[in-house]
Amino acid sequence: MIYGERIRLRGNERADLPTFVRWLNDPEVRQGISLFLPMSMAREELWFEDMLKLPIEQQGFAMEAKIDDKWTLIGTIGFHEIDWISRKAEIGIMIGEKSLWNKGYGTEAMSLMLQHGFETLNLHRIYLKVFSNNPRAIRSYEKAGFTLEGKLREAHFVDGGYIDDLIMGVLRSEWNSKAGGK
């Protein structure tokens, strides 16, 4: 497990799947991710089986917060598309428990993953895509150290219109400077 001040990251478990499906079937949660149709338990079970076949570095983590002295599942986070030659990876995050939005858990999780990516996996660059109409997520990523690198204009069709995808990234040297230099 990877521990932060208020959260911990652990491997995804089969027992987590009903919670994931509940989140993925909530339209407000789906707004911030690249999923536009409801999710069935059967489809989520297939995702889980396929995820277990990926290299362990790309299997992602369940995110838990300590609430009332009990660890509570609040979201997921993980690296995708790791390129070991260029030492870069895309990262994705979802906080499914809406009552815990805007509490800094996403920023803390991203900071833990940047540390894991740069110090454990020896990555050089970590990047993400975020919808331009998601200011809450953009602020969280900026707090964690991400910089806006560009945008893919009108890249997603959402609610009858097109929105931009913003590309944000962190280089290891930038993270080292922010983290106190290594």
Protein Blocks (a to p, Z undefined) as FASTA:
>chain_A
ZZdfkbccddddfklmmmmmmmmmpmklmmmpccfbdcdfklmmmmmmmmmmpcfklnop
addddeehiacdfbdcddehiafklopacdddddfblmlgonlmmmmmmmmmmmmmmmmn
opabdcddddfklmklmmmmmmnopacfbdcehkbcgehiacddddddddfklmmmmnnp
ZZ
